Amino acid sequence: MYAVVVAGGKQHRVREGDLLRVEKVEGDVGSSVTLDRVLMIGGDEPTFGMPTVEGATVEAEIVRQGRSRKVLVFKKKRRKNYRRMYGHRQPFTHLRVTGIKVG
């Protein structure tokens, strides 16, 4: 059985035991998280939500909190002595799916 969930504005197809990288979720390493925006439950009898499946949740455990590699942004206007450079590191969370519950 698998599920399609929305986490951090993106859709992810998950199974039990999968490792998932999502936008930052508040919580400590080892704590559990419930993802309740389930769009679809797949398997022998797929269930589609309008827009979400009622009563379906995905349980996950926080494995790691971190930040991505630095993205550098450089701005320049020629002949005006204008140069700006800055970076950004996006925070993320690694989740391990522990269970998919329907209804």
Residue pairs with C-beta under 8 A, 6 or more apart in sequence:
1 15
1 16
1 41
1 42
1 43
1 100
2 13
2 14
2 15
2 41
2 42
2 43
2 100
3 13
3 14
3 15
3 38
3 40
3 41
3 42
3 56
3 58
3 100
4 11
4 12
4 13
4 14
4 38
4 39
4 40
4 42
5 11
5 12
5 14
5 35
5 37
5 38
5 39
5 58
6 12
6 35
6 37
6 39
7 20
7 22
7 23
7 25
7 35
7 37
7 95
8 22
8 23
8 24
8 25
9 23
10 22
10 23
11 39
12 20
12 22
13 42
14 20
14 58
14 97
14 100
15 97
15 100
16 97
16 98
16 99
16 100
17 96
17 97
18 96
18 97
19 63
19 94
19 95
19 96
20 60
20 94
20 95
20 96
20 97
21 92
21 93
21 94
21 95
22 92
22 93
22 95
23 90
23 91
23 92
23 93
24 65
24 91
24 92
24 93
25 33
25 62
25 93
25 95
27 33
27 62
27 93
28 62
29 62
29 63
29 64
29 65
30 61
30 62
31 61
31 62
32 59
32 60
32 61
32 62
32 98
33 59
33 60
33 61
33 62
33 95
34 57
34 58
34 59
34 60
35 57
35 58
35 59
35 60
36 52
36 56
36 57
36 58
37 52
38 49
38 52
38 53
38 56
38 57
38 58
39 48
39 49
39 51
39 52
39 53
40 46
40 47
40 48
40 49
40 53
41 47
41 53
41 56
41 100
41 102
47 53
47 56
47 102
49 56
53 102
54 103
55 102
55 103
56 100
56 101
56 102
56 103
57 100
57 101
58 97
58 99
58 100
58 101
59 97
59 98
59 99
59 100
59 101
60 95
60 96
60 97
60 98
61 95
61 96
61 98
62 93
62 94
62 95
63 94
63 95
63 96
64 93
64 94
65 91
65 92
65 93
65 94
66 91
66 92
66 93
66 94
67 89
67 90
67 91
67 92
68 89
68 90
68 91
68 92
69 89
70 87
70 88
70 89
71 87
71 88
71 89
71 90
72 85
72 86
72 87
73 85
73 86
73 87
73 88
74 83
74 84
74 85
75 82
75 83
75 84
75 85
76 82
76 83
76 84
